[in-house]
Amino acid sequence: MKNNRITEAIEMLGLQKLATVCGVTYQAVKKWEKRGRLPRTEWTGETSYATQIEKATDGRISRKQLISTPSAE
């Protein structure tokens, strides 16, 4: 199984800090983690969570890594 980049971001930043950085609830972040990907809005350009995560992790997790995660749906 591929590494879950969202789990890695949680481990680096902490769940609440990651949620705060993205402007969402910690429950939303847990949902992303469970699915192993960011929400559909990331691919439609409605949100920029991947960019925010990249900045918060100082590039250790890149936007490209988060966006390239295959969709399970």
C-alpha positions, 0 to 999 in steps of 0.5 A: 500500500502506498504511503498516505501523505495526509497521515505523514502531514498529520504526523509532522504538524499534528492533526489540529494544526493541519486542520487550522492551516487548511481552514477546516475541522479536524474531522475533515482532515480525518476523513481525508486521511481515511480516504487517502486523498484530498477532496474532489474540490482540490482537482476542480480548483475550488480549494488549495489544501495541497498548496497549504500543506506543502507550505506548512510542511516546508515542502517535505510533502509537495502539492504534486505528491498530494494531487497525484494520489489516485482516487479510490472512487 
